[in-house]
Amino acid sequence: MGRKRKSNKDLPQRVYFRNGAYYFVSPPPQSKWIRLGKKKGEMYAALARLNLTDIPCFTMRDVWKRYAEEVLPGKAISSQLANKAEAEKLLAVFGDMHPDAIKPQDIAEYLDVRGKNAPTKANREIGLLSHMFTKAVRWGVAERNPCLRVERNKTRPRERYVEDWEFEEFLKVAPEQLTCYLELKYLTSLRKTDLLLMTFASIKDEGIFVRPSKTKNSAGEPRLFVWNDDLREVIERIKRLPRPVTCQYLFCRQDGRPLIEADYTTPAFGYLWQKTMKKALAETELLERFQERDIRAKSATDADDQGIDATELLGHGDRRTTKIYIRGKKAKRVQALTFRRDSDTPS
């Protein structure tokens, strides 16, 4: 067995970088130095031509392994789970390929094939792959990012806007806990994860303090929702919800456990939501389903309509992201023409 490398650990076995070029050193006794090229892409291509089937090479599976160890832990739990599912799809296609063997045409083909049934997911998966390549370039295991300048699939943002009357109809049959949850979500525009993880420790003299879980490891800033009459009224009702004395979560199950699991999934909440939606469609004037996340979009849209900074309310770092949430949801007012009457014709 050869000695372990002290540098260039990403290179294939028996490949070395010397005097500005890559070389393959054949096994003893010949130990012949074979020039492979100056760039990694040339090196991998030359190795392929040598047909050295017993020589392991660095692959995208190796890139993902390092990415999962070094980059993934810095993301929110929900993002980690999503990335792992996305990586599974990517590695099924690119896992055994050398980073420099992947071309922009391969990325485009992936978007086309995967995009036939799941265009949005395809875009997100390539978004992850692009970030993996960005890291791979920095780590010195790839020459370039083939995902750049490859057009993504065109998708339409969700346009469901929950009208005021629909919101009110749903609340008519919602249990008090869900009613409080939705009213607090509308007033603060917080994500489901942050609401279900919120404890009474978040309630301060100045307002409600929240550190968004999705962005706490990045550029996201802590938020303090300053008290107003509506916010105080909802919190007082939440305090009166039945719960074990020792429970500190604003929203919980009968035994005091939160409505969110350790892996950030929310099956208990999902069951409650679907049960209430089914009841609302059967017993109220509500005609069309809406999703829990649509309330965040409603909050953003209504804030914009009221002249409130929706980007600040949602905590986005980019106003373009906010525009996705503002569902247009409200039609632009246009003055209609009137018919010309005979009396209007000049004599």
Secondary structure as GFF3:
##gff-version 3
##sequence-region A 1 347
A	DSSP	beta_strand	15	18	.	.	.	ID=ss1
A	DSSP	beta_strand	21	25	.	.	.	ID=ss2
A	DSSP	beta_strand	33	37	.	.	.	ID=ss3
A	DSSP	alpha_helix	40	50	.	.	.	ID=ss4
A	DSSP	alpha_helix	60	70	.	.	.	ID=ss5
A	DSSP	three_ten_helix	72	74	.	.	.	ID=ss6
A	DSSP	alpha_helix	77	94	.	.	.	ID=ss7
A	DSSP	three_ten_helix	99	101	.	.	.	ID=ss8
A	DSSP	alpha_helix	104	115	.	.	.	ID=ss9
A	DSSP	alpha_helix	119	139	.	.	.	ID=ss10
A	DSSP	alpha_helix	164	173	.	.	.	ID=ss11
A	DSSP	alpha_helix	176	188	.	.	.	ID=ss12
A	DSSP	alpha_helix	192	197	.	.	.	ID=ss13
A	DSSP	three_ten_helix	200	202	.	.	.	ID=ss14
A	DSSP	beta_strand	207	210	.	.	.	ID=ss15
A	DSSP	beta_strand	223	226	.	.	.	ID=ss16
A	DSSP	alpha_helix	229	239	.	.	.	ID=ss17
A	DSSP	alpha_helix	267	283	.	.	.	ID=ss18
A	DSSP	alpha_helix	294	305	.	.	.	ID=ss19
A	DSSP	alpha_helix	310	314	.	.	.	ID=ss20
A	DSSP	alpha_helix	319	325	.	.	.	ID=ss21
A	DSSP	three_ten_helix	342	344	.	.	.	ID=ss22
###
